[in-house]
Amino acid sequence: MLEQVLMGFDETTLAYDLQRAHSADVWFLRARFFIWGTVATISSFLLGQLLTIFGVNVVLSSWEGFWNFIYTYV
């Protein structure tokens, strides 16, 4: 019931749609997953390189922030 209100489908509709899924549909889902996974991987790599170029050290900043939190609030 909650799925119908929030998502617009219920369990029987979802089961029927999954039962009718063709191999081409599954191939397109996998292709979309691999494409967006590749884009996300390359984007995060480039973002990390840009942060390094501009002198931002995320690991050291988070480590120092952790110890500042510990010494301040604990």
N, C-alpha and C positions, 0 to 999 in steps of 0.2 A: 504494500500500500504506500509506504513512504517513497519507494523508488518511482512510483507513478507520479507522485506529486513533485518530487525534486528533479528527476531525470526525464520523465515523460515516457517511461517504459516499465513493464513489470517483468517478472521472472519468466513467464511463458513466452512473451514476445522475444526476450533475449535468447531463450533456449531455441526458439524457432529460427531466429536469425542466425545463430551459431550453427544450427543443423544444416542450413542452406548455404553456408559459406563454401565457396568454390576454391580450388587450388590457386586460381589467379588472385583472388582476394587475399589469401594468406600470403602469396608472394609479394603483393603490393604492401601489405603490412610489414613484412620483413624488410623489404627494400626501404620503406620509409624509416624504419627503426635504424637501419645501418647508415642511411644518409644523414639523419639527424644526429646519430651517435658520432659520426665522423666530423660533422660540423661543430658539435659541442666540444669534441676533443681538440680539434685544431684551434678553435676560438679560445679555449681555456689555456692552451699552450702559448698562444700569442699574447694573451692578457698577462700571463706570468712573466713573459719576456719583457713586455712593456713596463710592468711594475719594477723589474730589475733595472731596466735602463734609467728610469726616473728615480732610482735610489730607494725604493720602498722595500723594506725587508719584512715580509709578513710573518715569517716564523719567529724572528727575534722580537718583533712587536708583540705578538701574541704571548710569547714566553715572559716578557717583561710585564705585560698586562696581567698575566696570571699571578705572578709574584706580587705585584702591586695590590691586587685584589686580596690575596692571602694575608699580606701584612697589614692591610687597611681594615678588613672586615672580620678576620678570623682571630 
